[in-house]
Structures are given as C-alpha cells and as structure tokens.
Amino acid sequence: MHSRRSQPGASPHRLPSFPPAVQALLIQLLALLATLGMAFHALPLLDVQVNVAMAVLLQGGIAAALTRWRRLAPWWPFIQFLFPLTLVLVLSLGLPSWIYLSAFSVLLILYWSTFRTQVPYYPSRAAVWHEVERLLPSDRPPRFIDIGSGFGGLTMHLARRRPDGDFAGIELAPLPWFASLVRARLSGSRGRFLRGDYADLDFGDYDVIFAYLSPAAMPALASKAMAEMKPGSLLLSHEFAIPGVEPQLLLHPGNGRDVLYGWYR
C-alpha cells in the first residue's frame, strides 16, 4: 500500500481540536446569539418585526453559512440549517419529557462515539458479505476482523461459511456490540465480538481487515494499516477509498450498488 501524494494540510478554517459535532454545536450557539442580536436590535431599526418562523430560518441560515465557511463535511450545512426548524417542530408537539429522554438514551447507546469517530452506524448488505467471503485466503485458516462490526452480520456469516477460520468484530457503541454478542450466543456462532476502539488492535494479527467507516476516518485507518499490516494481508473498505492511495481491488458487489476497495500489503 503506497501513497501517491501527501495528505493536504489542515484548512485554516478548521478547528482541529474539536470533533465536527462539537464544532456544529458551537456554531449553533453563535448563530443563536447572532439571531437574538438581529431580532432585538438590528432589524427593529429597519421596522422589521421578527416572528418565530423568521427567527428559525435566520438562525438556520447563519449556522449553515458559518458551517460552510468552516469547511465541515458537505452534509453539515444541511443539518445545521434544518436543526432549529426541527427543534421548534418537535417542541410544538407537546410530548412528555420522558419521550425525549428515552429517545436520547437509545440514540446514545446506538451511536455512542459518533461525535468523536465521525463513523455513523450503517450496515453492509449480504452481497458485500459474499464478496468478502470470496476474498478470504483459501490456502490457510483466515484470521479476519470487522472494524465497526455493528450488529455482527458479516462476522457471523463468515464464521458460518469458513468454520476453519477465526472471525472477530470490534464495535465501540454498546448497543450494537451487546446485540451482536447475544446473537452469536443464541445462534451458536463461532464469531467473536470485542467492544473497544480498533486503534487498540494490532493489524498484524489479521489476514483480512474489513472497514465500513466514513471518509473522515480513512486517513487514520490507512496510517495504521501501513504501519502494522503483515505482508500478504488485505485491507478492505466498503464505499470509502483512502485519499491518495490507489486501490488494488475495485469491486462492485450486488450489481454495482456497492463499492468495495482493497489494498494488499
């Protein structure tokens, strides 16, 4: 695995010490202060009375503009613009407070550290599982790790199809990890499930490393893979390429609906 070019330097508009979710929150707070200032001071001088709808659109617009200026990922300006509107609409329903707490708790244990890792939960499909199965070493018992294994479908599928191998998944979010653990126990699967950060693994222990992360996580994954993978091992990434590194495999499982990138060490 060799890089074609060095990674670009950090943008002067980025805040590298804060995860994007924290930056988004700070931007919303700044947009709220700007909206209040305009609603109570600037706009009244122009004989403009600000109602709730106007304030919501104003805050969303300011937050989206600041987010774009800070050059966060392309989806963040849309989220920032819609956040105040969504918040007002939800509060207008007058739902009991325990519903919000319950929803927050479920989202917390499902997505857990997404604010830090920038890796949301999204499952891979069966077509991808079969393609990964085809790429496993056939001349020896394979050692496989699924980074961000979610509810464990891929790992249990491979453990069932290749009983000679050692198949593990690692997941940081507690709910998916616990669910995969229970599923494996109930089904008698030989797949193993670890809870933790893949950064604590030694990639040299595995023949095949599978990742379905996000564009933001790929540079760190590539650095770890190039430093630790043993010769002949394979790194697979579903949907997301490594910036600046030409893939040696480019596959389209499921009639082109998915993309699977691969790099041999």
Backbone hydrogen bonds in HBPLUS format (Angstrom, degrees):
<---DONOR---> <-ACCEPTOR-->    atom                        ^
c    i                          cat <-CA-CA->   ^        H-A-AA   ^      H-
h    n   atom  resd res      DA  || num        DHA   H-A  angle D-A-AA Bond
n    s   type  num  typ     dist DA aas  dist angle  dist       angle   num
A0004-ARG N   A0244-GLY O   2.59 MM 240  5.24 174.9  1.59 176.3 174.7     1
A0014-ARG N   A0011-SER O   3.12 MM   3  5.39 168.1  2.13 112.2 115.7     2
A0018-PHE N   A0015-LEU O   3.07 MM   3  5.86 170.5  2.08 128.6 131.7     3
A0022-VAL N   A0019-PRO O   3.02 MM   3  5.41 124.1  2.34 109.1 122.7     4
A0023-GLN N   A0019-PRO O   3.05 MM   4  6.40 158.3  2.10 153.8 160.8     5
A0024-ALA N   A0020-PRO O   2.81 MM   4  6.05 154.8  1.88 149.6 156.6     6
A0025-LEU N   A0021-ALA O   3.05 MM   4  6.31 152.0  2.13 140.4 147.2     7
A0026-LEU N   A0022-VAL O   2.99 MM   4  6.27 163.0  2.02 152.4 156.6     8
A0027-ILE N   A0023-GLN O   2.88 MM   4  6.11 153.4  1.95 148.8 156.7     9
A0028-GLN N   A0024-ALA O   2.95 MM   4  6.21 152.7  2.03 145.7 152.8    10
A0029-LEU N   A0025-LEU O   3.03 MM   4  6.35 155.4  2.09 149.5 155.9    11
A0030-LEU N   A0026-LEU O   2.97 MM   4  6.23 156.0  2.03 145.7 152.5    12
A0031-ALA N   A0027-ILE O   2.79 MM   4  6.01 155.1  1.85 149.0 156.6    13
A0032-LEU N   A0028-GLN O   2.84 MM   4  6.06 147.2  1.94 143.6 152.6    14
A0033-LEU N   A0029-LEU O   3.06 MM   4  6.36 158.6  2.10 147.4 151.9    15
A0034-ALA N   A0030-LEU O   2.96 MM   4  6.24 157.5  2.01 147.5 154.1    16
A0035-THR N   A0031-ALA O   2.85 MM   4  6.01 153.3  1.92 145.1 152.6    17
A0036-LEU N   A0032-LEU O   2.92 MM   4  6.16 161.1  1.96 151.7 156.3    18
A0037-GLY N   A0033-LEU O   2.96 MM   4  6.14 159.1  2.01 146.0 152.1    19
A0038-MET N   A0034-ALA O   2.98 MM   4  6.19 155.4  2.04 146.0 152.3    20
A0039-ALA N   A0035-THR O   2.80 MM   4  5.94 158.1  1.84 150.1 157.0    21
A0040-PHE N   A0036-LEU O   2.99 MM   4  6.03 157.7  2.04 150.7 154.6    22
A0041-HIS N   A0037-GLY O   3.01 MM   4  5.60 132.8  2.24 134.4 144.4    23
A0042-ALA N   A0037-GLY O   3.33 MM   5  6.75 157.4  2.38 139.0 145.4    24
A0043-LEU N   A0038-MET O   2.79 MM   5  5.50 163.7  1.81 146.8 152.5    25
A0045-LEU N   A0042-ALA O   3.19 MM   3  5.60 135.8  2.39 107.0 118.2    26
A0046-LEU N   A0043-LEU O   2.84 MM   3  5.21 146.5  1.96 110.3 121.0    27
A0048-VAL N   A0043-LEU O   3.09 MM   5  5.23 162.3  2.12 135.7 135.6    28
A0047-ASP N   A0044-PRO O   2.96 MM   3  4.75 159.7  2.00 106.4 108.3    29
A0055-ALA N   A0051-ASN O   2.96 MM   4  6.16 157.6  2.01 151.5 158.4    30
A0056-VAL N   A0052-VAL O   2.87 MM   4  6.10 157.8  1.92 155.5 161.2    31
A0057-LEU N   A0053-ALA O   3.07 MM   4  6.30 166.2  2.09 149.8 152.9    32
A0058-LEU N   A0054-MET O   2.85 MM   4  5.97 151.7  1.93 144.9 153.7    33
A0059-GLN N   A0055-ALA O   2.88 MM   4  6.06 166.1  1.90 150.8 153.9    34
A0060-GLY N   A0056-VAL O   2.97 MM   4  6.12 165.7  1.99 149.5 154.0    35
A0061-GLY N   A0057-LEU O   2.91 MM   4  5.98 155.5  1.97 142.2 149.1    36
A0062-ILE N   A0058-LEU O   2.94 MM   4  6.16 162.6  1.97 151.8 156.3    37
A0063-ALA N   A0059-GLN O   2.88 MM   4  6.02 167.1  1.89 153.8 157.8    38
A0064-ALA N   A0060-GLY O   2.92 MM   4  6.03 158.7  1.96 145.7 151.7    39
A0065-ALA N   A0061-GLY O   2.96 MM   4  6.10 158.6  2.01 145.8 151.7    40
A0066-LEU N   A0062-ILE O   2.94 MM   4  6.16 164.0  1.96 154.2 158.3    41
A0067-THR N   A0063-ALA O   2.92 MM   4  6.03 152.1  2.00 144.5 152.7    42
A0068-ARG N   A0064-ALA O   2.94 MM   4  6.15 156.3  1.99 147.3 153.2    43
A0069-TRP N   A0065-ALA O   2.93 MM   4  6.17 153.3  2.00 144.4 152.4    44
A0070-ARG N   A0066-LEU O   2.93 MM   4  6.17 144.9  2.05 141.8 151.0    45
A0072-LEU N   A0067-THR O   3.43 MM   5  6.12 172.3  2.44 157.8 160.0    46
A0071-ARG N   A0068-ARG O   2.99 MM   3  4.92 152.0  2.07  99.3 108.1    47
A0076-TRP N   A0073-ALA O   3.00 MM   3  5.73 154.1  2.07 125.3 132.4    48
A0079-ILE N   A0075-TRP O   3.21 MM   4  6.50 160.7  2.24 151.6 157.2    49
A0080-GLN N   A0076-TRP O   2.83 MM   4  6.01 165.1  1.85 161.6 165.6    50
A0081-PHE N   A0077-PRO O   2.92 MM   4  6.08 153.2  1.99 144.5 151.3    51
A0082-LEU N   A0078-PHE O   3.04 MM   4  6.22 159.0  2.09 149.2 154.3    52
A0083-PHE N   A0079-ILE O   2.92 MM   4  5.90 134.8  2.13 146.9 158.4    53
A0086-THR N   A0082-LEU O   2.87 MM   4  6.02 164.9  1.90 162.5 167.2    54
A0087-LEU N   A0083-PHE O   2.92 MM   4  6.08 161.2  1.95 156.5 161.8    55
A0088-VAL N   A0084-PRO O   3.03 MM   4  6.24 162.4  2.07 150.1 153.7    56
A0089-LEU N   A0085-LEU O   3.00 MM   4  6.20 162.7  2.03 151.0 156.0    57
A0090-VAL N   A0086-THR O   2.92 MM   4  6.08 162.3  1.96 152.6 157.1    58
A0091-LEU N   A0087-LEU O   3.02 MM   4  6.18 163.5  2.05 149.2 153.8    59
A0092-SER N   A0088-VAL O   2.98 MM   4  6.11 141.3  2.14 142.1 152.5    60
A0093-LEU N   A0090-VAL O   3.14 MM   3  5.49 154.1  2.21 106.6 114.3    61
A0094-GLY N   A0091-LEU O   3.26 MM   3  5.79 157.6  2.32 111.5 117.2    62
A0099-ILE N   A0096-PRO O   3.17 MM   3  5.80 147.9  2.28 114.2 122.0    63
A0100-TYR N   A0097-SER O   3.13 MM   3  5.43 120.9  2.50 103.0 116.0    64
A0101-LEU N   A0097-SER O   3.18 MM   4  6.55 159.9  2.22 151.2 156.9    65
A0102-SER N   A0098-TRP O   2.87 MM   4  5.99 158.1  1.91 144.7 150.7    66
A0103-ALA N   A0099-ILE O   2.93 MM   4  6.11 164.9  1.96 149.2 153.3    67
A0104-PHE N   A0100-TYR O   2.90 MM   4  6.03 159.4  1.94 146.9 153.1    68
A0105-SER N   A0101-LEU O   2.93 MM   4  6.11 155.3  1.99 145.8 152.5    69
A0106-VAL N   A0102-SER O   3.00 MM   4  6.26 161.5  2.03 153.3 157.4    70
A0107-LEU N   A0103-ALA O   3.02 MM   4  6.20 168.7  2.03 152.2 155.4    71
A0108-LEU N   A0104-PHE O   2.86 MM   4  5.97 147.2  1.97 144.3 154.1    72
A0109-ILE N   A0105-SER O   3.10 MM   4  6.35 164.7  2.12 152.7 154.2    73
A0110-LEU N   A0106-VAL O   3.03 MM   4  6.12 135.6  2.23 141.7 154.3    74
A0111-TYR N   A0107-LEU O   2.85 MM   4  5.81 170.3  1.86 149.2 152.3    75
A0112-TRP N   A0108-LEU O   2.64 MM   4  4.83 137.4  1.82 129.3 142.5    76
A0175-LEU N   A0109-ILE O   3.01 MM  66  5.33 162.9  2.04 142.3 141.0    77
A0113-SER N   A0111-TYR O   2.60 MM   2  5.98  90.1  2.39 116.0 113.2    78
A0114-THR N   A0111-TYR O   2.84 MM   3  5.51 143.0  1.98 134.2 146.4    79
A0116-ARG N   A0113-SER O   2.86 MM   3  5.35 142.3  2.00 112.8 123.5    80
A0117-THR N   A0113-SER O   2.87 MM   4  6.08 169.9  1.88 166.3 167.9    81
A0118-GLN N   A0114-THR O   2.74 MM   4  4.88 147.0  1.85 133.4 140.1    82
A0128-VAL N   A0125-ARG O   3.02 MM   3  5.52 130.7  2.27 110.2 121.9    83
A0129-TRP N   A0125-ARG O   3.26 MM   4  6.70 152.0  2.35 144.3 152.4    84
A0130-HIS N   A0126-ALA O   3.07 MM   4  6.42 158.4  2.12 157.2 160.5    85
A0131-GLU N   A0127-ALA O   3.24 MM   4  6.45 149.5  2.33 138.2 146.2    86
A0132-VAL N   A0128-VAL O   2.93 MM   4  6.20 161.0  1.97 156.6 161.3    87
A0133-GLU N   A0129-TRP O   2.91 MM   4  6.15 156.8  1.96 148.5 155.6    88
A0134-ARG N   A0130-HIS O   3.07 MM   4  6.29 150.5  2.16 140.0 146.9    89
A0135-LEU N   A0131-GLU O   3.25 MM   4  6.54 134.6  2.47 138.8 150.2    90
A0135-LEU N   A0132-VAL O   3.02 MM   3  5.13 132.5  2.26  99.6 112.8    91
A0136-LEU N   A0133-GLU O   3.27 MM   3  5.45 161.8  2.30 106.0 111.5    92
A0166-ASP N   A0142-PRO O   2.83 MM  24  6.25 162.8  1.86 164.4 170.3    93
A0207-ASP N   A0143-ARG O   2.75 MM  64  5.19 151.2  1.83 135.2 144.7    94
A0208-VAL N   A0143-ARG O   3.18 MM  65  6.55 159.2  2.22 156.3 159.9    95
A0144-PHE N   A0166-ASP O   2.89 MM  22  6.25 166.2  1.91 168.1 172.2    96
A0168-ALA N   A0144-PHE O   3.00 MM  24  6.15 153.9  2.07 138.9 147.3    97
A0145-ILE N   A0208-VAL O   3.15 MM  63  6.64 151.2  2.24 157.4 166.2    98
A0210-PHE N   A0145-ILE O   2.97 MM  65  6.29 171.4  1.98 167.3 169.9    99
A0146-ASP N   A0168-ALA O   2.89 MM  22  6.36 145.0  2.01 138.8 150.1   100
A0170-ILE N   A0146-ASP O   2.95 MM  24  6.26 163.3  1.98 167.8 164.9   101
A0147-ILE N   A0210-PHE O   2.82 MM  63  6.05 173.0  1.82 172.7 170.4   102
A0148-GLY N   A0170-ILE O   2.79 MM  22  5.61 136.6  1.97 155.6 169.8   103
A0149-SER N   A0170-ILE O   3.07 MM  21  5.58 154.4  2.14 123.1 130.7   104
A0152-GLY N   A0149-SER O   2.95 MM   3  5.34 161.6  1.98 140.0 142.3   105
A0156-MET N   A0152-GLY O   3.06 MM   4  6.14 168.0  2.08 159.0 162.2   106
A0157-HIS N   A0153-GLY O   2.98 MM   4  6.08 151.8  2.06 146.4 154.7   107
A0158-LEU N   A0154-LEU O   3.00 MM   4  6.26 166.9  2.02 158.4 160.5   108
A0159-ALA N   A0155-THR O   2.98 MM   4  6.14 157.5  2.03 146.8 153.6   109
A0160-ARG N   A0156-MET O   3.03 MM   4  6.10 142.8  2.17 138.2 147.1   110
A0161-ARG N   A0157-HIS O   2.99 MM   4  6.25 152.2  2.07 147.3 155.2   111
A0162-ARG N   A0158-LEU O   2.80 MM   4  5.80 151.2  1.88 151.9 158.4   112
A0165-GLY N   A0162-ARG O   3.07 MM   3  5.77 168.2  2.08 124.5 128.0   113
A0192-ARG N   A0167-PHE O   2.90 MM  25  6.30 165.8  1.92 152.3 156.6   114
A0169-GLY N   A0192-ARG O   2.82 MM  23  6.32 142.1  1.97 148.8 161.0   115
A0194-LEU N   A0169-GLY O   2.76 MM  25  6.11 168.2  1.77 164.7 167.8   116
A0171-GLU N   A0194-LEU O   2.98 MM  23  6.42 154.5  2.04 153.8 159.6   117
A0196-GLY N   A0171-GLU O   3.08 MM  25  5.85 146.2  2.20 114.9 125.2   118
A0177-TRP N   A0173-ALA O   3.31 MM   4  6.33 161.6  2.35 150.3 155.6   119
A0178-PHE N   A0174-PRO O   2.91 MM   4  5.98 164.9  1.93 150.9 155.1   120
A0179-ALA N   A0175-LEU O   2.96 MM   4  6.09 162.4  1.99 154.7 159.9   121
A0180-SER N   A0176-PRO O   2.91 MM   4  6.09 159.8  1.95 151.2 156.1   122
A0181-LEU N   A0177-TRP O   3.00 MM   4  6.21 152.5  2.07 146.9 154.8   123
A0182-VAL N   A0178-PHE O   2.97 MM   4  6.23 160.8  2.01 151.5 155.7   124
A0183-ARG N   A0179-ALA O   2.88 MM   4  6.07 163.6  1.91 150.6 155.7   125
A0184-ALA N   A0180-SER O   2.95 MM   4  6.06 158.1  2.00 144.7 150.2   126
A0185-ARG N   A0181-LEU O   3.06 MM   4  6.30 158.4  2.11 146.6 152.4   127
A0186-LEU N   A0182-VAL O   2.91 MM   4  6.09 170.6  1.92 159.8 161.9   128
A0187-SER N   A0183-ARG O   3.01 MM   4  6.04 151.2  2.09 145.5 152.9   129
A0188-GLY N   A0184-ALA O   2.98 MM   4  5.79 116.7  2.39 136.1 149.3   130
A0189-SER N   A0184-ALA O   2.93 MM   5  4.77 136.6  2.12 139.4 145.4   131
A0188-GLY N   A0185-ARG O   3.34 MM   3  5.20 149.1  2.44  95.5 104.3   132
A0200-ASP N   A0197-ASP O   2.99 MM   3  5.82 165.2  2.01 123.5 127.7   133
A0201-LEU N   A0198-TYR O   2.98 MM   3  5.30 164.3  2.01 112.9 118.1   134
A0205-ASP N   A0202-ASP O   3.02 MM   3  5.91 169.1  2.03 128.1 130.0   135
A0206-TYR N   A0203-PHE O   3.23 MM   3  5.76 169.0  2.25 120.2 121.2   136
A0234-LEU N   A0207-ASP O   2.81 MM  27  6.21 158.8  1.85 153.4 159.4   137
A0209-ILE N   A0234-LEU O   2.86 MM  25  6.29 159.3  1.91 162.5 169.1   138
A0236-LEU N   A0209-ILE O   2.73 MM  27  6.02 169.8  1.74 170.6 172.4   139
A0211-ALA N   A0236-LEU O   2.86 MM  25  6.16 141.0  2.01 143.2 155.7   140
A0238-HIS N   A0211-ALA O   2.89 MM  27  6.31 160.7  1.92 162.4 168.9   141
A0217-ALA N   A0214-SER O   3.02 MM   3  5.45 141.2  2.18 111.6 121.9   142
A0218-MET N   A0215-PRO O   3.34 MM   3  5.46 153.3  2.41 103.6 110.9   143
A0221-LEU N   A0217-ALA O   3.21 MM   4  6.38 158.3  2.26 150.6 157.2   144
A0222-ALA N   A0218-MET O   2.89 MM   4  6.07 160.8  1.92 157.9 162.4   145
A0223-SER N   A0219-PRO O   3.06 MM   4  6.30 158.7  2.11 147.6 152.8   146
A0224-LYS N   A0220-ALA O   3.11 MM   4  6.32 162.1  2.15 149.5 153.7   147
A0225-ALA N   A0221-LEU O   2.91 MM   4  6.09 159.9  1.95 150.7 157.0   148
A0226-MET N   A0222-ALA O   2.92 MM   4  6.07 167.6  1.93 155.4 157.8   149
A0227-ALA N   A0223-SER O   3.16 MM   4  6.23 142.5  2.31 137.9 147.5   150
A0228-GLU N   A0224-LYS O   3.01 MM   4  6.06 142.0  2.16 147.7 156.8   151
A0229-MET N   A0225-ALA O   2.93 MM   4  5.29 162.4  1.96 142.1 147.1   152
A0233-SER N   A0230-LYS O   3.13 MM   3  5.77 160.6  2.17 142.1 143.1   153
A0265-ARG N   A0233-SER O   2.99 MM  32  5.60 158.0  2.04 156.8 160.1   154
A0235-LEU N   A0263-TRP O   2.88 MM  28  5.21 168.7  1.89 152.1 155.6   155
A0263-TRP N   A0235-LEU O   2.89 MM  28  5.21 150.8  1.98 147.1 156.4   156
A0237-SER N   A0261-TYR O   2.88 MM  24  5.14 158.1  1.93 141.2 146.9   157
A0261-TYR N   A0237-SER O   2.88 MM  24  5.14 173.2  1.88 154.9 153.2   158
A0239-GLU N   A0259-VAL O   2.79 MM  20  4.94 163.4  1.81 146.0 150.8   159
A0245-VAL N   A0242-ILE O   3.16 MM   3  5.58 163.3  2.19 138.8 136.2   160
A0248-GLN N   A0262-GLY O   2.85 MM  14  5.74 138.1  2.03 157.9 170.9   161
A0249-LEU N   A0262-GLY O   3.03 MM  13  4.53 143.7  2.17 134.7 131.5   162
A0262-GLY N   A0249-LEU O   3.04 MM  13  4.53 145.2  2.17 129.9 126.1   163
A0251-LEU N   A0260-LEU O   2.91 MM   9  5.03 174.3  1.91 151.1 152.2   164
A0260-LEU N   A0251-LEU O   2.87 MM   9  5.03 160.3  1.91 143.5 144.8   165
A0257-ARG N   A0254-GLY O   3.31 MM   3  5.65 166.6  2.33 112.5 116.5   166
